[in-house]
Amino acid sequence: MKELLGGKGAGLAEMTRIGLPVPAGFTITTECATNYLKHDGKYPASLRTEVKKNLARLERVTKKKARRREGPPLGERAVRLGRSMPGMMETILNLG
């Protein structure tokens, strides 16, 4: 799964698969991220629809809204678009 989801996405998927308590969420594939980089920061039109659909599902599951001005947000997230380099510190993954 690492090639499709990236290291952290694959790790989350594996933790979910074995039954560890992982907060609800979704992962955008590395293919989509690579496409974004290759096309000057433009993503496929279908991505917006997929993200909206998955955010709505996440709101239903968590009973929280993604876009709120007051109160706690839906959740924290760590986004990393790039590649690891030897000797570099890994990104910290924020969950929940």
C-alpha positions in Angstrom: 0.0 0.0 0.0 3.0 2.3 0.5 3.3 3.1 -3.2 -0.4 4.0 -3.5 -0.9 5.8 -0.1 2.6 6.9 0.9 4.3 5.8 4.1 2.0 7.5 6.6 -1.2 6.7 4.7 -0.2 3.0 4.4 0.7 3.0 8.1 -2.8 4.4 9.0 -4.4 1.9 6.7 -2.5 -1.0 8.3 -3.4 0.2 11.8 -7.0 0.4 10.8 -6.8 -3.1 9.2 -5.5 -4.7 12.4 -8.1 -3.0 14.5 -6.2 -0.2 16.3 -8.3 2.8 17.2 -7.5 5.2 14.4 -9.6 8.4 14.0 -11.9 8.5 11.0 -10.3 10.0 7.9 -9.3 9.5 4.3 -6.0 9.6 2.3 -5.4 11.1 -1.1 -3.2 8.8 -3.1 0.4 9.5 -4.0 -0.7 9.3 -7.7 -2.9 12.3 -7.2 -0.1 14.2 -5.3 2.4 13.4 -8.1 -0.1 14.6 -10.7 -0.6 17.8 -8.7 3.2 18.5 -8.8 3.5 17.7 -12.5 0.7 20.0 -13.4 1.8 23.2 -11.7 -0.4 22.8 -8.6 -3.6 21.8 -10.5 -5.4 18.7 -9.5 -8.0 16.6 -11.4 -11.5 18.0 -11.4 -12.8 14.8 -10.0 -10.7 15.3 -6.8 -12.9 18.2 -5.6 -16.0 15.9 -5.8 -14.3 13.0 -4.1 -13.0 15.3 -1.2 -16.4 16.8 -0.7 -18.0 13.4 -0.6 -15.5 12.1 1.9 -15.6 15.2 4.0 -19.4 14.8 4.2 -19.0 11.1 5.2 -16.4 12.2 7.8 -18.8 14.8 9.2 -21.5 12.1 9.6 -19.2 9.6 11.2 -17.6 12.1 13.7 -20.7 14.2 14.2 -18.5 17.3 13.7 -18.4 19.9 10.9 -15.2 20.5 8.9 -15.8 24.2 8.5 -16.7 25.8 11.8 -15.8 29.2 13.1 -16.5 28.4 16.7 -15.6 25.3 18.7 -13.2 22.5 18.0 -12.5 21.7 14.3 -13.2 18.3 12.8 -9.6 17.3 13.5 -6.0 18.1 13.0 -4.1 17.0 10.0 -0.6 16.7 8.7 -0.1 17.2 5.0 3.2 16.5 3.4 3.8 16.6 -0.3 7.3 15.5 -1.2 9.9 12.9 -0.6 12.0 11.9 2.3 15.7 12.5 2.2 18.3 10.4 4.0 19.1 12.0 7.4 16.1 14.3 7.4 13.6 14.2 10.2 10.3 12.7 9.3 7.1 14.7 9.5 5.1 14.3 12.7 1.7 12.9 11.9 -1.1 14.6 13.8 -4.2 12.5 14.4 -7.6 13.4 15.9 
